């Protein structure tokens, strides 16, 4: 008895489809379970946490980029690396701002712009404090920083803004009298009132000028008519001027 080639081909395709479905579903299920397990374990382990708000500092001052491990955990025996990516500086792709490794700071592969200007709080490492201090700020220091702890496989991003002419007001620094005058709402009211009076004065002056101009014009017109009448008296044959 001869077998039908078409039926054999269809049967082969069905077997292959059933095999793929039977193989793919367990793999997909295993992948989902593993991903959920990884997510659960990552949520339970310590994380690097940085400042959510941009840090604003003044040119030439020192600044601290606040960053810590939550919950608190000693990172003295871990590797802490601070990075700053600058699209205009190719070295920033592989060089770092600051690195702590083997219980000491590492100067190799450090960005030259930050040499001698960055420090970690070594006493705070045992409590998970990985904040970075940058001294003598430059405008080029502005940008996005990332703190990475390799052993935790966790990092945090912090934004730093450097203002060249920032004026910081504190309770110890009283406001200047000129600043108080500018900020005084009563002073602003007086300015508005002065402007209103000036506008009214301008309107009055313009009205007076118009009245005077009309009077002078009328006088000149009347005088011209009188001159024409006198000329008519001297020459009676001429038609009466209109």
C-alpha positions, 0 to 999 in steps of 0.5 A: 500500500502506497503512502500519500506524500501530501498526507505525510508532509502535513503530518510532519508539519503537525508534529513539528508544530506540536514539538515547537509549541511543547518546547516553547511554552515551558521555556517561556514559562521558565523565563518569566519565572526567572525574571520575576525571581530576579526582580524580587531579589533585586528589590530585596537587596541594597540599592544605591540612592542619590539626590532626586533633585538637581544639586545647585552650586556656585562657581569656585565653591565646594559641593557634595553629591549626596549618595548612599546605600539603602538600607545602610550597608558597609561598602568599605570592601566594595568598589565605588566608582563615580562617572560623568559622561561628557559627549564633548570628551571622549575620555569620559567614556572609559575614564572616571571622576573618582574610584575607590577599590581595595580600601583605597582611592585609585588614581589610574584612569582618572579624568585629568580635570578631577585630579586632586579635587575629589574625595569620598568620606572614608569614615562614612563608607561603613555606613553606606555613605558614598557621597562625593565631594568636589572642590573648586567647582568649574563650569565644566563640572556641570552635568550628569554624574553616576555612582556605581557599586559593582558588587551591588550591581546598582547605581544612582544618577545625580545632576549638578548645576554650576551657576557662575553668578549665583547669589545665595540669601541666608538669614545671616546675610541681610538684604541690601536697602536697594534690594528691599526697595525693589522688592517693596510692594508699596514702592511698586505701587508708588511707581505705578501711581507716578506713572499714572500722574505723568500720563495725566500731565501729558494729556493736559499739556497736549490739550492746552497746546491744542487749545492754544493752537486753535486760538492762534490759528483763529486769530491769524485767519481773522486777521487775514480776512480783515486784510482782504477786506481792506484791500477790497475797500481800496479796489471796489471793482474786485469781487467780495472775497469769500 
